[in-house]
Amino acid sequence: MADTDPLEGGGAGVDHVIAEVAAEVTASAKYRNIDADFVLATATDLHRQGLTRKTAVKEAKRRLHQVYGAFVASTLARTVDQCVAAIDDGSDVKEACRAAMARHRSTQLRLDSLPDVYDQIAQWCGRPSSVLDIGCGLNPLAIPWMQLRPEAHYRACDIDGEAVAAIQRLGPAFGVTIEGFVYDAARPQPLQPADLVLALLLAPTIDAQRPGATGALLRAVDAPVVVASMPLATLSGRRTYQRDNEALFRAAADGSRYVVADQAVVGGEELVLLRRSEGDAPTEFPGR
């Protein structure tokens, strides 16, 4: 099919073209570990916009860069495996985790504020027995700072299938049960209950993929508290997100069972506490 042919029409022909777009994207070494269903769903969204095949491939890669590629300097699975090997060889657990987290832009952002971030979360939420970390990246490497209960159950999900498989190998080093699974937070499905849901630095990327995705995610989770966060600035540092935070989380909480209960700026991000409410309390963002 020519590059100028739009991804339009219906039936098996269009399904074939969508599959070809997805295959071309995942042929890139940078995106080969991304969940195939996620890439196919992205290609399907682009089909609905009537893009040409060439343009669809380019746009799909741009979207994957936003949600994944911009954050990683190495494959996540390799980084986790290197961390596990360092710990097994006798390295200090926290130092090995810090070195690994430096290879992912989101965890790198909070390296200097790790104790403060999880002190704040513990102040809000106590010591949970079960955690669900959505769009986790390398955040499970922060478990040594998380103040979890002994033998806690930590579930972590991401669109990188190899990474979530590797993350499970951290359990013995950290003394907790770790379960990893593939999950598309931009197209959320109902999730199992947890004491605490973490959605750190996730909202900007999933809302860029699908407007309103953060609100849909809040309707999919089942926990008494959710801690989300936003960066104070873009990765380039060219503009600040802080003015956008209040509007994004107000809109996300509307129509969900959650209300925004508190917020705190810690290091380079703004933490937002959302509490489940059985009533119809209005969503209020506390004054700064």
Secondary structure, DSSP 8 states (H G I E B T S, - for coil): --TTSBS-S-SHHHHHHHHHHHHHHHTSGGGTTB-HHHHHHHHHHHHHTT-BHHHHHHHHHHHHHHHTGGGBSS-HHHHHHHHHHHHHTT--HHHHHHHHHTTBHHHHHTGGGHHHHHHHHHHHH---SEEEEET-TTGGGGGGGS---TT-EEEEEESBHHHHHHHGGGHHHHTSEEEEEE--TTS-------SEEEETT-HHHHHHHSTTHHHHHHHH---SEEEEEEESB-TTSSSB-HHHHHHHHHHHHTTSSEEEEEEEEETTEEEEEEEE-SS---------
